[in-house]
Amino acid sequence: MELTEKIGKRITELRKAKKISQQKFSYEADIERSFLTHIEKGRKNISVGTLQRITSALQISLKDFFDSKEFSKV
């Protein structure tokens, strides 16, 4: 699995755990909903700044975001 897919999967997992729709989450993270869809499907590379906005909207740190089994063997 590509890194972009792993990041997208992790975002989706965390967003769904908080029971937030893509529409609401994209507003909170200040990202276009269609772009968020591409991110979650692993189709787009994102900048560190975008990832920081996403983790901020999820209310977790970047460390906690990457502290997952998906990233243990990147």
Secondary structure in CASP SS format (residue, H / E / C, confidence):
PFRMAT SS
TARGET T0000
AUTHOR 0000-0000-0000
METHOD secondary structure of the structure
MODEL  1
M C 1.00
E C 1.00
L H 1.00
T H 1.00
E H 1.00
K H 1.00
I H 1.00
G H 1.00
K H 1.00
R H 1.00
I H 1.00
T H 1.00
E H 1.00
L H 1.00
R H 1.00
K H 1.00
A H 1.00
K C 1.00
K C 1.00
I C 1.00
S C 1.00
Q H 1.00
Q H 1.00
K H 1.00
F H 1.00
S H 1.00
Y H 1.00
E H 1.00
A H 1.00
D C 1.00
I C 1.00
E C 1.00
R H 1.00
S H 1.00
F H 1.00
L H 1.00
T H 1.00
H H 1.00
I H 1.00
E H 1.00
K C 1.00
G C 1.00
R C 1.00
K C 1.00
N C 1.00
I C 1.00
S C 1.00
V H 1.00
G H 1.00
T H 1.00
L H 1.00
Q H 1.00
R H 1.00
I H 1.00
T H 1.00
S H 1.00
A H 1.00
L H 1.00
Q C 1.00
I C 1.00
S C 1.00
L H 1.00
K H 1.00
D H 1.00
F H 1.00
F H 1.00
D C 1.00
S C 1.00
K H 1.00
E H 1.00
F H 1.00
S C 1.00
K C 1.00
V C 1.00
END
